[in-house]
């Protein structure tokens, strides 16, 4: 078996910085001015982080990614491929996404869901996938996934905001729209309004961000409240925050 630890350096003190359509890892002192994306900063967030090579073998990651696949530890996962943990249909989608990233040499954001190989765990996450460059060559993929908890949109939104804060995701990234309470059918615009509401924005600031009128935003909030069968805006926020 290939000794992956000697081929790829993913030490926590390295910086992740944008490179072409993906990322590259650089040593302290070599990072672009203003970049503060140490691997150790990512590992402090409630997200699963991993690096794979172009043959889909796991190079390394954090403890959270091991929890997401119900593995004993991240060390136990090194060198493994998706079919070791996920059922065939999910594996095919994961590998197709990786192939697309390698072909286009650009990042993608995708909602992923499926079952583990023995039904002991389920994947439901929003994943951010980047081609991993070494010099001018793509040597693998860098991936981080935010677990989607149907009980708490607020936690998801908070994590997404932290990722934006450390600079890994631009403020205008095209993030897929989805509803964490599937029994409440929301439109894409209603999802956008609700997400901003849960981040603490007022109807006035939401209107400015989405370039809508204040009255239109209030109308969207009222429609969401009625759909969710909540008596007040406060109850609506509590429903999605608990």
N, C-alpha and C positions, 0 to 999 in steps of 0.2 A: 504494500500500500504506500502511496505517496505521502511523504512527511510534509503535510500542508503547513505546519508551523514554520518550517524553514523557507518556504516558497513565498509566503505572504505575510507581511508585517502589519498587524492590526492592533498594535499596542494602544492602550487607552489614552496615552498622552499625545497621540497624533491628532492632527487637525483634519477635518473634512472640509474641502473647499470645492466650489463649483468648477468644473472643467468641461468645456464644450457642452454637450448635452447631458453630462452626468457629473461624477465627482472624482476627485483623487485625494489620496491621503498624503499629507506632508508633515515633516518633522517640525517641532517647535523652533521658531526663528525663521522658518521658510514660508510661513503662511502669508497670504495676502493681507495687507493692512485692513483692519476692521473685522477680519474673520475671527469668530470666537466659538467655532464648532468643534471643540474637543470631543473625542469619542466618549470620554468620561461624563461629559455633560448630557449626552444622549442617554447613557445608562442610568442616569438619575431620574429620567422620565418614565411614566408607566406605559412603556411601549416595548414591543419586541424588536430587537435589532439583530440583523445577521448579514454576513458576507458569504457569497457562494462563488465558485469558479464557473467557467463557461461550460463545464460538463455537469453543472447543477449540484456538485458536492459542497457541503457546508464547510466553510473555512473557519468560521468563528461567529460568536454572537454573545448576547447577554442572557442572564438567568430568566428574564421574562419570556424570551422566545422558547426556552426549554419548557416553561410552565404552559405555554400555549399549545404545545404538542404533547404534553403529558410525559415528557422525558425525565429521566432521573436527574440529569444535569446537562449543562451545555457541553461539557467534556465528553459525555456519552454520545452526543450528536455529531461530533466532528467527523467529516468524511462521508456522512450519510446523505441520501437524496430524498426528495419529497415522497416517493413511493414507500419509504420506510414508515411514514407516519400518517399519510392521507389516502383516502379511497381513490380509485382510478379516475373517476370523473373530475374530482378536484385536482388531482395530479396533472391531468391533461391540460386543465386551464392554467395552472401555475407554470407549467413548462412552456405553454404557448405564449404566455405573457413574457417570460424570460427570453424566448426566441425573438419576439418582436423588439424587445429592448436592445438585444445584441445587433439586430439587423438595422434598426433605425438610429442606434446610438443616441437615444434620447430617453428621458425619464417618463414614467407614466404613473397615474394614480388610479387605483382600481379597488372596488369593493369586492372582498373575497369571502366566500362562505362554503362550508362543506363539513363532512364528518371524518373523524379519524379512522384509521384502518380497522380498529376493533370496536368502534362506536363509543370509546371511553372519553372522547373529547370532541369538541365542535369548534371549527374556525368561523368566526364572524368578526371581520376587521376591515378597516380601511388601510390599504397598503400603498406605500410610496416607494417606487422601484427606480433605481438609477444605474446606468452602465458605470462600471468601476474601471477607471483608467489608470494605467501605469505608463508614464511618459505618454506616448501617442497610441498605445494599444489597449483595447478593452480586455481585461483579464478576468472579469467576473461581474457580479451584480451586488450592489448595496441596497438593502431593503430595511425599512422600518414600518411596523404595523401598529395601528392604534386599535385596541380591542373595542368593539361596539357593544356596549351594555344596554339592552333595551330598557333598563330601569333608570338610566341616567344620561340624558343628553348633555346636561351641564358638565359632567366630568369629561366627556368626549370633547366638548367645545373648549374647555379649559386646557386640555392636553394639546389640542390643535393650535391654540393661541401661543402656548409655550414653544412649540416647534417653530412657529413664525418668528417669535421673539429672538431665538438663537440663530435665525437666518437661513435655515435649511429649506424654507418654503416661502416663496414670494407672496406678497399680499393679494395678488390677483390670480393665484393658482386656480385652475379649473377643477374644483373639488366636486365629485358626484353628489347629487342630491338623493337623500334617502330618509326614511322615516323610522325612528326608533320605537314608535308605538304603532305597529302596522294596523291595529284596529281603528286608528284615527287616520283617515285618508286625507292627506294634505297635498296641495299643489306645490310645485317647485318654489314659487314665490312665497307661499305660506311657510315653507320650511326655512327659507332664507330669513324671513321676518322673525320666526320663532327662535332660530339659532342666535340672532343678534340680541333678541330680548333676553335670552338666558345668559348672555355674556354681560348683562347689566345695562345695555343701551336703552335709552328712553325712546318713545315713539318719534320724537323730534329728531334725535340723532340717527335712528334707523332710516327715517325719511331722507336725510342728507346722504347717508352711505349708499342707499339704493336709488337715489335720485327719484324719489316719489314724493307726493304731497303728504303732509301730516295726516290729513283726513283719510287718504288711501291706506296708510299704515294702520291707523286706528281701526279701519274697516277690516283689514286682514286679521288683526289681533282678535277682533270680535268674532269673526268667522271661525278662527281656530278655537276660541273659547267655547263656542256653541258645538263645534264638532267633537271636542273633547269632553263635553257635558260638564263643564266647570262653571261654578257660580260666579267667579270673579277672575281677574287677571292674576291675582296673587295665588289663587288655587291652581290656575293653569301652570304657573312657574313652579309651584311646589310639586305638581304631578310629574313634570319632566325632570325635576332636580333630585327626586328621592329614588 
